[in-house]
């Protein structure tokens, strides 16, 4: 009779059919990327190896899918091929196939547990799709609705299907941290290089390889909060010190991104985390950590070039030009919010059902382009009316209620820290959604909500097993 470890090893081994599909998929992807000149043959082999790795490690596929917005933007800027082939679609298909084979190998394919939040999310998606029939921005509105249906739902469901144990969530956290550190070290290296070369004068916001600094700061902020929240539960001292060093690098990059929305969201979430942890941390130690954090911010503001911190400091400066620019950038948000609210309340029909998916851009700017109010609730009220807001609140409330119940359950401190880490990352993305992006820009929120639900199911299953064990 085989032991449990031997059975696990056998389950993790791909079947011949899976291996064949992996090889064929890798070759097909390689053929789309190259035309088989001698130099590009190496790229084909490398692509095959990467695809194989992603098939065998679905956590990596999911982490790349979560980060696809950053990777896609860089590819569009640097690789002409991806002007024709959408990277997000490619990584979605790869992640979905990898997940499917994982479920088949482990026998989880028909073990899907529903959650009360799925019904309101289904209704919200149905309303979003229906609104295409009356939106004045059909091009952007339909792209927005179908993108939400495909990618937001995938990022929400994939963690629920994949994470069946505490270790899987930890692996995803480690992978995200590794990706963030790699990107951040390169970003800071580029910043230092440009500082010495003199080209820094042409830039006032640091980001990874020239991508949108707001998206970069959002990504870095969420992963930083994951690590900060889980930090007290890291057992080995050198692991803890390595994470603290990594956090210093991540937070420096977050400051250098010069994005007020993500930074404000990070501070709000961090304050709430400290308030929740204040009871368990001795007052003296808490003050030491707060003082250390403030010292880090002061030193970072002094060390970083002035232009990459200007958006934090120019709001209190007395210089006319910088104050006018700051108030201009804030006023653009206020104008968009007021315009969206005026549009939503113009008629009874728009109050109830909104002006349709993406309709904000056509009504306010007269163009069927990707423009939005930069606030998730105002966006939903404007485009989907009271009906959309009610269903969205129902969706969020069903998750929040379950989170509060889960926190009252008995669990290990490490499991509690892991659960809280993903809750804090979700909260950060929720706060940031009030200042930046549209429904699809904020799809990382759906990923973290899916991770929270997955961990709640793990905690619930562990509690049931513990109860059964005590009865026996």
Secondary structure, 3 states (H helix, E strand, C coil): CCCHHHHHHHHHCCCHHHHHHHHHHHHHHHHHHCCCCHHHHHHHHHHHHHHHHHHHCHHHHHHHHHCHHHHHHHHHHHCHHHHCCCHHHHHHHHHHHHHHHHHHHHCCCCCCCCCCHHHHHHHHHHHHHHHHHCCCCHHHHHHHHHHHHHHHHHHHHHHHHHCCCHHHHHHHHHHHHHHHHHHHHHHHHHHHHHHHHCHHHHCCCCCHHHCCHHHHHHHHHHHHHHHHHHHHHCCCHHHHHHHHHHHHHHHHHHHHCCCHHHHHHHHHHHHHHHHHHCCCCCHHHHHHHHHHHHHHHHHHHHHCCHHHCHHHHCCCCCCHHHHHHHHHHHHHHHHHHHHHHHHHCCCHHHHHHCCCCCHHHHHHHCCCCCCCCCCHHHHHHHHHHHHHHHHHHHHHHHHHHHHHHHHCCCCCHHHHHHHHHHHHHHHHHHHHCCCCCCCCCCHHHHHHHHHHHHHHHHHHHHHHHHHHHHHC
